[in-house]
Amino acid sequence: MPIRVRHFRLGQFLLGLALGLAPLAADAQQAAPAKPAAAAPARRVTPAEGTTILATVNGDVISLGDVDNRRRLLALSAGLPTTPDVLDRLTPQVVRQLIDERLRLQEILRRKIVVPDQDIAAAIQEIEGRNGLPPGTLRRKLAGGGVDIRTMIDQIRVQLGWNKVLREVLGAQINISDADIKAQEAVLKAQVGHPEYRVAEIFVPVTDAAQAPDAQRFVDTVIGQLRAGAPFGVVAAQFSQSQNALSGGDLGWVQGNQLDPEVFRVVQQMPVGAISNPIRVAGGFSIITLHARRELGNEPAQTARVRQIFIPFPTKLNPAAPTDAQRRAVEEARAISANARSCEAMDTANQALTAKGMGSGKPADPGEIRVDAISVPALRQVITTLPLEKASEPLIAEDGVAVVMVCSRETSNMGLPSRQEIASSLLNDRVELGSRQLMRDLQRRAIIDRRA
């Protein structure tokens, strides 16, 4: 018998609840990218041409083949046509990006840091999920454009490895103390009633004044595609050189004094959903989008305490031909849905599943969640309308089946960030500053020979 599937990824949703956060869906709500006018695609670089050396970084070669793969990846991510003039415009910035990545990779290897393949797969799934893309979309899109998925994998491997480098370099600085949090809480309380902004950023570095015109043209190209509908989060993951690139460039809720003065001036005047013009900041250019604005300390929102049970499928579900294991998982979920009468009963059922080796291994209680921050409309509807302490029907998706129960709902003032959010913001600031300082040091010591 076929199994009816709801078209979302439960595993990603439940992980979001377990962490107490859910990504904004603004990028997913943008219009589909405009189709470019028909134009002849660029001739592919031949294997012989691909070995042409465009730069060396401490003796490591960056070839024309490396550059061609990356510029095609960037073009596809931004919805640009892969025509000769477009690829030529991307080339200078791509070479600089690859030089910086090579410096990061050399430092990763020097420190013997390993990035597991499963971390890379999770990062790709997160990029797709944050931007409302079905699983496998990026792989299929790249294959259709003639780009090897290894190009994206290599890029993400460096980004993840660099994060580990920074944890080693910063050491004790990444430990946000209780005093740090209290000091920031005092600052925020003094600013209650002031505007606050939910901002995402794409940062394009400029390390040499001579590079500024090329970087400006590159940024203008990116902005054009964003305004044509390219998802900001996907473009940020490919183009941005800041540490929040893999999270779609999201800076979270920020106050004016946390932004570059020129960025703050622009953000104050932007309508929600707009894409900024290029903003010249220290070290390069920023492209900003404004997701939302609010008054600090004044934002009523509905919150809920829930219990969630997730039974992952060992393989991707084919609704027309479910496996025996998938049928058993659905039957387990139906039994829980029929028999659980309280949140305590959901806790017990989750523990029993874990003992049988069927559960997700995560606690049933994810903590307080904000209902309007749940990015999947169908699941937000469940949390909003389900009677208290009544188990939902099994929620079946390709990656597993879940049962949810709402324990309580209330309206809270969410205008002040939690201690966890404050700690995360302070940590992000320190990591970003540490990243730029370390990159400047690596660039200063490197022997770089650019031949194009």
C-alpha positions as MATLAB code, in Angstrom:
seq = 'MPIRVRHFRLGQFLLGLALGLAPLAADAQQAAPAKPAAAAPARRVTPAEGTTILATVNGDVISLGDVDNRRRLLALSAGLPTTPDVLDRLTPQVVRQLIDERLRLQEILRRKIVVPDQDIAAAIQEIEGRNGLPPGTLRRKLAGGGVDIRTMIDQIRVQLGWNKVLREVLGAQINISDADIKAQEAVLKAQVGHPEYRVAEIFVPVTDAAQAPDAQRFVDTVIGQLRAGAPFGVVAAQFSQSQNALSGGDLGWVQGNQLDPEVFRVVQQMPVGAISNPIRVAGGFSIITLHARRELGNEPAQTARVRQIFIPFPTKLNPAAPTDAQRRAVEEARAISANARSCEAMDTANQALTAKGMGSGKPADPGEIRVDAISVPALRQVITTLPLEKASEPLIAEDGVAVVMVCSRETSNMGLPSRQEIASSLLNDRVELGSRQLMRDLQRRAIIDRRA';
ca = [
       0.000    0.000    0.000;
       1.381    3.442   -0.898;
       2.224    5.905    1.872;
       1.089    9.487    1.552;
       3.944   11.956    1.931;
       3.894   15.613    2.921;
       6.476   17.500    0.894;
       8.920   18.718    3.507;
      11.905   17.343    5.380;
      10.878   16.424    8.909;
      14.429   15.791   10.028;
      15.453   19.369    9.247;
      12.342   20.778   10.925;
      12.799   18.761   14.093;
      16.474   19.652   14.321;
      15.456   23.303   14.072;
      13.102   22.869   17.019;
      15.713   21.005   19.020;
      18.096   23.934   18.637;
      15.364   26.396   19.562;
      15.538   28.208   16.243;
      14.196   28.011   12.721;
      15.607   29.780    9.648;
      13.787   32.647    7.996;
      11.840   31.671    4.900;
      12.219   35.073    3.248;
      14.626   33.847    0.604;
      12.306   30.987   -0.314;
       9.449   33.446   -0.816;
      11.272   35.505   -3.397;
      10.201   35.281   -6.986;
      11.802   32.647   -9.162;
      14.957   33.840  -10.897;
      14.265   35.594  -14.149;
      15.216   33.597  -17.206;
      18.061   35.256  -19.087;
      17.776   36.000  -22.741;
      18.961   33.170  -24.929;
      22.666   33.354  -25.588;
      25.334   30.988  -26.754;
      26.984   29.218  -23.800;
      30.688   29.617  -23.320;
      32.933   27.025  -24.899;
      34.155   24.570  -22.270;
      37.816   24.686  -21.373;
      39.594   21.720  -22.947;
      41.679   19.368  -20.751;
      44.861   20.786  -22.256;
      43.752   24.396  -21.610;
      42.630   23.448  -18.108;
      46.225   22.868  -17.020;
      47.187   26.487  -17.769;
      48.506   28.067  -14.571;
      46.745   31.308  -13.574;
      48.291   31.678  -10.109;
      50.444   29.927   -7.539;
      50.007   30.203   -3.774;
      53.080   29.134   -1.805;
      53.843   26.819   -4.713;
      50.308   25.375   -5.012;
      48.860   25.803   -8.513;
      45.514   27.389   -9.397;
      44.743   26.333  -12.953;
      42.382   27.604  -15.616;
      40.382   24.414  -15.041;
      39.959   25.291  -11.341;
      38.822   28.791  -12.214;
      36.433   27.625  -14.957;
      34.695   25.154  -12.628;
      34.274   27.738   -9.881;
      33.066   30.565  -12.116;
      30.465   28.214  -13.659;
      29.365   27.219  -10.155;
      28.966   30.868   -9.189;
      27.092   31.671  -12.399;
      24.639   28.816  -11.867;
      24.126   29.708   -8.197;
      23.244   33.299   -9.100;
      21.160   32.398  -12.149;
      23.639   33.952  -14.572;
      24.030   32.661  -18.122;
      27.331   30.850  -18.685;
      28.206   32.999  -21.679;
      31.791   34.081  -22.457;
      31.280   37.696  -21.355;
      29.681   36.668  -18.039;
      32.411   34.145  -17.242;
      35.098   36.665  -18.166;
      33.546   39.217  -15.766;
      33.612   36.646  -12.968;
      37.205   35.518  -13.581;
      39.201   38.187  -11.644;
      37.102   37.789   -8.510;
      37.117   33.988   -8.791;
      40.926   33.945   -8.972;
      41.120   36.084   -5.827;
      38.570   33.867   -4.084;
      40.511   30.728   -4.963;
      43.774   32.312   -3.741;
      42.193   33.013   -0.355;
      40.696   29.519   -0.242;
      44.066   27.993   -1.037;
      45.604   29.920    1.865;
      42.853   28.634    4.160;
      43.276   25.074    2.883;
      47.023   25.178    3.483;
      46.412   26.264    7.076;
      43.795   23.512    7.520;
      46.259   20.894    6.264;
      49.103   22.319    8.357;
      46.973   21.834   11.461;
      45.952   18.307   10.330;
      42.250   19.193   10.514;
      39.810   16.722    8.920;
      36.297   17.615    7.732;
      34.045   14.498    7.592;
      32.009   13.938    4.434;
      28.799   13.789    6.480;
      29.405   17.362    7.684;
      29.631   18.524    4.073;
      26.445   16.653    3.123;
      24.646   18.236    6.096;
      25.834   21.711    5.038;
      24.482   21.221    1.501;
      21.145   19.998    2.890;
      20.994   23.024    5.191;
      21.576   25.419    2.285;
      18.752   23.732    0.354;
      16.400   23.642    3.342;
      16.989   27.279    4.307;
      16.109   28.391    0.791;
      13.067   26.168    0.316;
      14.782   23.882   -2.187;
      13.904   20.164   -2.291;
      16.754   17.800   -1.329;
      19.131   17.136   -4.207;
      18.234   20.351   -6.064;
      21.758   21.796   -5.976;
      23.344   18.565   -7.212;
      20.857   18.335  -10.095;
      21.246   22.004  -10.977;
      25.032   21.723  -11.099;
      24.915   18.536  -13.154;
      22.544   20.219  -15.602;
      25.012   23.088  -15.951;
      27.952   20.775  -16.503;
      29.566   21.532  -13.121;
      31.012   18.701  -11.049;
      29.491   18.597   -7.543;
      33.066   18.226   -6.264;
      33.547   21.938   -6.970;
      30.911   22.825   -4.363;
      32.087   20.089   -2.004;
      35.666   21.407   -2.081;
      34.456   24.925   -1.344;
      32.309   23.817    1.602;
      35.098   21.604    2.950;
      37.369   24.661    3.171;
      34.646   26.740    4.839;
      33.994   24.087    7.489;
      37.690   23.396    8.004;
      38.399   27.104    8.412;
      35.806   27.256   11.199;
      37.790   24.559   13.023;
      41.011   26.484   12.473;
      39.446   29.545   14.058;
      38.318   27.542   17.082;
      41.936   26.457   17.580;
      43.361   29.941   17.024;
      40.879   31.762   19.222;
      41.063   29.195   22.020;
      39.605   30.593   25.223;
      38.228   33.636   23.366;
      35.367   31.508   22.037;
      34.158   30.906   25.591;
      31.543   33.587   26.208;
      31.449   34.225   29.951;
      28.443   34.972   32.112;
      29.904   38.446   32.650;
      30.054   39.000   28.871;
      26.383   38.075   28.546;
      25.296   40.233   31.490;
      27.172   43.229   30.097;
      25.444   42.842   26.732;
      22.056   42.369   28.437;
      22.582   45.683   30.228;
      23.375   47.388   26.918;
      20.249   45.946   25.302;
      17.964   46.896   28.180;
      19.216   50.463   27.922;
      18.194   50.451   24.254;
      14.627   49.144   24.711;
      12.361   50.885   22.223;
      15.180   51.479   19.725;
      14.926   49.889   16.267;
      16.479   46.494   15.627;
      17.085   44.851   12.249;
      17.182   41.279   10.927;
      19.916   41.499    8.307;
      21.787   39.174    5.955;
      25.061   40.075    4.254;
      27.285   39.075    1.352;
      30.840   40.299    1.948;
      33.311   40.587   -0.947;
      36.820   41.423    0.279;
      39.165   43.924   -1.366;
      42.740   43.563   -0.115;
      44.335   45.911   -2.664;
      42.968   49.244   -3.894;
      43.813   48.191   -7.464;
      41.276   45.348   -7.136;
      38.389   47.660   -6.241;
      37.069   48.274   -9.804;
      36.940   44.530  -10.589;
      35.299   43.841   -7.226;
      32.761   46.609   -7.884;
      31.795   45.078  -11.244;
      31.527   41.661   -9.618;
      29.286   42.993   -6.837;
      27.083   44.825   -9.361;
      26.597   41.541  -11.240;
      25.603   39.718   -8.044;
      23.155   42.453   -7.042;
      21.519   42.320  -10.465;
      20.809   38.612  -10.059;
      19.560   38.990   -6.486;
      17.097   41.627   -7.632;
      16.020   39.312  -10.446;
      15.067   36.726   -7.811;
      18.148   34.596   -7.107;
      17.855   33.267   -3.506;
      19.997   35.406   -1.212;
      21.006   32.452    0.972;
      22.274   30.334   -1.918;
      24.190   33.258   -3.415;
      25.686   34.123   -0.013;
      26.886   30.547    0.455;
      28.782   30.788   -2.840;
      29.948   34.394   -3.016;
      30.333   35.720    0.528;
      33.726   35.567    2.207;
      32.438   36.132    5.755;
      32.102   33.407    8.368;
      28.300   33.404    8.148;
      28.300   32.425    4.454;
      27.020   28.873    5.006;
      24.137   30.213    7.108;
      22.976   32.340    4.177;
      24.825   35.424    5.376;
      22.329   35.818    8.238;
      23.549   38.252   10.928;
      20.456   37.713   13.085;
      18.827   40.604   14.932;
      21.293   43.483   15.246;
      21.238   47.013   16.589;
      22.708   50.015   14.807;
      25.905   50.043   16.886;
      26.650   46.468   15.801;
      26.786   47.406   12.121;
      29.351   49.258   10.057;
      28.236   52.931   10.106;
      27.707   53.006    6.345;
      25.729   49.741    6.440;
      23.593   51.122    9.278;
      22.869   54.288    7.288;
      21.588   52.171    4.379;
      19.638   49.693    6.515;
      17.731   52.515    8.216;
      16.331   53.584    4.836;
      15.714   50.138    3.271;
      12.263   48.595    2.884;
      11.955   45.019    4.127;
      12.967   42.538    1.403;
      15.098   45.019   -0.538;
      18.629   44.376   -1.820;
      21.123   47.180   -1.194;
      23.465   48.811   -3.664;
      27.161   48.003   -3.078;
      28.258   49.360    0.313;
      31.957   50.155    0.709;
      33.083   48.968    4.128;
      36.435   48.337    5.768;
      38.103   45.535    3.831;
      35.709   45.293    0.904;
      32.083   45.573   -0.232;
      28.887   44.472    1.503;
      25.569   43.578   -0.084;
      22.725   43.722    2.455;
      19.158   42.489    2.520;
      16.719   43.437    5.265;
      14.504   40.543    6.406;
      12.589   42.420    9.127;
      12.667   45.307   11.600;
      11.216   45.689   15.072;
      11.500   47.718   18.266;
      13.926   46.204   20.733;
      12.014   44.841   23.726;
       8.591   45.213   22.106;
       7.585   42.217   20.007;
       4.634   40.092   21.178;
       4.772   36.591   19.708;
       3.150   33.217   20.326;
       5.396   30.602   21.874;
       4.722   26.936   22.511;
       6.115   24.047   24.510;
       5.878   20.822   22.538;
       6.881   17.196   22.558;
       8.163   15.695   19.325;
       8.974   12.149   18.359;
      10.834   11.478   15.127;
      11.472    8.041   13.633;
      13.970    8.356   10.764;
      13.722    6.098    7.733;
      16.899    4.131    6.971;
      16.475    4.992    3.270;
      14.639    7.668    1.302;
      10.936    6.852    1.058;
       9.365    5.841   -2.228;
       5.656    6.460   -1.385;
       4.480    3.927   -3.975;
       6.734    1.148   -2.672;
       7.634    1.623    1.018;
      10.031   -0.851    2.594;
       9.089   -3.083    5.519;
      11.203   -0.913    7.843;
       9.382    2.211    6.698;
       5.999    0.523    7.236;
       7.041   -0.467   10.765;
       8.121    3.094   11.503;
       4.751    4.459   10.344;
       2.873    1.852   12.416;
       4.912    2.798   15.493;
       4.015    6.433   14.909;
       0.321    5.588   14.512;
       0.360    3.669   17.777;
       1.952    6.614   19.589;
      -0.576    9.005   18.031;
      -3.479    6.818   19.173;
      -2.252    6.085   22.717;
      -0.328    9.129   23.965;
      -2.585   11.273   26.157;
      -0.071   13.591   27.791;
       3.325   15.175   27.271;
       4.749   12.799   29.869;
       3.450    9.885   27.775;
       5.278   11.323   24.752;
       8.505   11.418   26.783;
       8.016    7.772   27.735;
       7.257    6.753   24.147;
      10.379    8.519   22.896;
      12.525    6.710   25.469;
      10.991    3.383   24.417;
      11.779    4.054   20.764;
      15.382    4.881   21.644;
      15.672    1.637   23.589;
      14.447   -0.275   20.510;
      16.918    1.545   18.244;
      14.155    3.213   16.219;
      14.208    6.760   17.517;
      16.255    9.789   16.525;
      18.195    9.786   19.793;
      17.088   13.376   20.524;
      15.033   14.445   23.570;
      11.302   14.775   23.002;
      11.318   18.236   24.611;
      13.057   20.796   22.382;
      12.362   23.669   24.750;
      10.228   26.721   24.091;
       9.740   27.506   20.409;
       8.479   30.574   18.616;
       5.548   29.558   16.422;
       5.908   32.208   13.722;
       9.593   31.249   13.264;
       8.700   27.744   12.034;
       9.581   27.975    8.351;
       7.392   25.107    7.047;
       3.760   26.329    6.747;
       2.172   22.875    7.158;
       4.049   22.243   10.386;
       3.411   25.749   11.682;
      -0.298   25.086   11.116;
      -0.072   21.880   13.154;
       1.580   23.657   16.105;
      -0.928   26.522   15.902;
      -4.181   24.512   15.706;
      -3.536   21.168   17.434;
      -5.525   20.885   20.706;
      -3.327   20.884   23.806;
      -2.014   17.480   24.881;
      -3.463   15.760   21.819;
      -1.001   13.853   19.646;
      -0.953   14.752   15.970;
      -1.542   12.246   13.223;
       1.749   10.825   11.899;
       3.544   13.417    9.784;
       5.210   11.474    6.995;
       8.000   12.801    4.803;
      10.779   11.325    2.677;
      13.240   11.182    5.565;
      11.004    9.850    8.364;
       7.772   10.062   10.329;
       6.980   12.268   13.308;
       4.309   12.759   15.961;
       3.952   16.145   17.661;
       2.036   17.212   20.774;
       1.538   20.785   21.991;
       1.838   21.042   25.774;
       1.142   24.776   26.157;
       0.844   28.032   24.221;
       1.272   31.592   25.387;
       2.007   35.057   24.073;
       5.382   36.370   25.166;
       7.419   39.489   24.532;
      10.220   38.221   22.304;
      11.788   41.608   21.697;
      14.831   40.963   23.882;
      17.185   38.172   22.790;
      17.726   35.145   24.997;
      21.029   34.545   26.756;
      21.777   31.872   24.147;
      21.151   34.345   21.312;
      23.349   36.964   22.993;
      26.154   34.431   23.435;
      25.842   33.367   19.800;
      26.007   36.969   18.576;
      29.078   37.746   20.691;
      30.777   34.579   19.476;
      30.017   35.367   15.821;
      31.565   38.822   16.209;
      34.747   37.389   17.713;
      35.049   34.654   15.098;
      34.545   37.099   12.209;
      37.179   39.457   13.593;
      39.578   36.554   14.195;
      39.016   35.258   10.659;
      39.872   38.574    9.026;
      42.953   39.045   11.197;
      44.255   35.537   10.451;
      43.619   35.951    6.709;
      45.567   39.219    6.675;
      48.446   37.434    8.416;
      48.415   34.532    5.938;
      48.274   36.916    2.969;
      51.164   38.968    4.328;
      53.405   35.890    4.706;
      52.365   34.134    1.483;
      54.243   33.986   -1.800;
      51.548   34.583   -4.401;
      52.259   34.725   -8.128;
      49.291   35.833  -10.265;
      49.698   35.230  -13.979;
      46.282   36.416  -15.106;
];
